[in-house]
Amino acid sequence: MPRSLKYEIPGEDWRRTTVEAAVEGMAELFSPQLERPFEMVLEIGFGRGEFLLDLAAKEPCTAFLGVEVSFKRTLKMARKLARAGFDNVRLFEARGQVVVKDLIRKDSLREIWINFSDPWPKDRHAGRRLIQPDFVRDAALCLVSGGTLHVATDDVPYAEQIDPVLASEPLLENAFAPERWLCEVPGRMHTGYEVEWREAGRPLHFFAYRRRVALEEG
Ligand SMILES: C[S@@+](CC[C@H](N)C(=O)[O-])C[C@H]1O[C@@H](n2cnc3c(N)ncnc32)[C@H](O)[C@@H]1O
């Protein structure tokens, strides 16, 4: 029998709606818990949330935005956050594409993390993959100069698609050049899915692209 979903949040509920973000602005959603100025970091597709919880624990004065398309995963993460007692994370049940296009101010994020987003392996579904030129342009615009977009995948055809899409975005430069990606990044925390992929011996691909520092005109 499937286990029933627990809806009650054992503490503060840090889920916010996209309407709240649009009306108030992302940074406002961290008032009054975080003192300004603070840096902002986004994770898209946090899944079971291990990676985001780890980041948030290590940097209590940084504002973390967690975006997940699944209602159930967002609810479960809200319960975990409340139990952990963190006040520096805000959660959104939304598509990452919408958040970077419409809800995050340009030049405002220090980092964006996209870990093992769905590869949509069937050819006819390839258009649903998250890493596409328009999305990457929107994400790059959200980064501050020198800010980093991190992408990880265990899927070889998806890695081969991600590589030229990231490399073709003029606002970004490859932080791992001359390598296209790394198979290991020392010190990087393993995500929930990554632990499973490692045990299964799947090949891992880690990309990191920095927003180029804007040159002053004149
Ligand atoms: C394979 S899981 C990986 C979860 C986690 N990042 C990890 O590495 O353990 C992919 C997650 O991304 C979420 N996701 C897929 N497409 C998304 C999108 N467009 N926007 C936000 N979340 C998305 C899925 O619901 C799922 O939880």
The ligand as an SDF file (V2000), in Angstrom:
LIG
                    3D

 27 29  0  0  0  0  0  0  0  0999 V2000
   16.9390   12.9900  -11.5830 C   0  0  0  0  0  0  0  0  0  0  0  0
   16.2560   14.0600  -10.3960 S   0  0  0  0  0  0  0  0  0  0  0  0
   17.7380   14.7160   -9.6070 C   0  0  0  0  0  0  0  0  0  0  0  0
   17.4510   15.2970   -8.2450 C   0  0  0  0  0  0  0  0  0  0  0  0
   18.6410   15.9470   -7.5280 C   0  0  0  0  0  0  0  0  0  0  0  0
   19.1040   17.1410   -8.2310 N   0  0  0  0  0  0  0  0  0  0  0  0
   19.7700   14.9650   -7.3580 C   0  0  0  0  0  0  0  0  0  0  0  0
   20.7710   15.0820   -8.0800 O   0  0  0  0  0  0  0  0  0  0  0  0
   19.6510   14.0920   -6.4950 O   0  0  0  0  0  0  0  0  0  0  0  0
   15.7080   15.4580  -11.3700 C   0  0  0  0  0  0  0  0  0  0  0  0
   14.8180   16.4070  -10.5900 C   0  0  0  0  0  0  0  0  0  0  0  0
   14.6170   17.5870  -11.3620 O   0  0  0  0  0  0  0  0  0  0  0  0
   13.2470   17.9460  -11.2990 C   0  0  0  0  0  0  0  0  0  0  0  0
   12.9810   18.7120  -12.5360 N   0  0  0  0  0  0  0  0  0  0  0  0
   12.9620   18.2130  -13.8050 C   0  0  0  0  0  0  0  0  0  0  0  0
   12.7330   19.1950  -14.6860 N   0  0  0  0  0  0  0  0  0  0  0  0
   12.5980   20.3310  -13.9640 C   0  0  0  0  0  0  0  0  0  0  0  0
   12.3460   21.6950  -14.3240 C   0  0  0  0  0  0  0  0  0  0  0  0
   12.1680   22.0460  -15.5950 N   0  0  0  0  0  0  0  0  0  0  0  0
   12.2890   22.6130  -13.3340 N   0  0  0  0  0  0  0  0  0  0  0  0
   12.4360   22.2410  -12.0400 C   0  0  0  0  0  0  0  0  0  0  0  0
   12.6760   20.9730  -11.6460 N   0  0  0  0  0  0  0  0  0  0  0  0
   12.7640   20.0250  -12.5900 C   0  0  0  0  0  0  0  0  0  0  0  0
   12.4980   16.6230  -11.1930 C   0  0  0  0  0  0  0  0  0  0  0  0
   11.2060   16.7650  -10.6260 O   0  0  0  0  0  0  0  0  0  0  0  0
   13.4440   15.8280  -10.2940 C   0  0  0  0  0  0  0  0  0  0  0  0
   13.1530   16.0130   -8.9270 O   0  0  0  0  0  0  0  0  0  0  0  0
  1  2  1  0
  2  3  1  0
  2 10  1  0
  3  4  1  0
  4  5  1  0
  5  6  1  0
  5  7  1  0
  7  8  2  0
  7  9  1  0
 10 11  1  0
 11 12  1  0
 11 26  1  0
 12 13  1  0
 13 14  1  0
 13 24  1  0
 14 15  1  0
 14 23  1  0
 15 16  2  0
 16 17  1  0
 17 18  1  0
 17 23  2  0
 18 19  1  0
 18 20  2  0
 20 21  1  0
 21 22  2  0
 22 23  1  0
 24 25  1  0
 24 26  1  0
 26 27  1  0
M  CHG  2   2   1   9  -1
M  END
$$$$
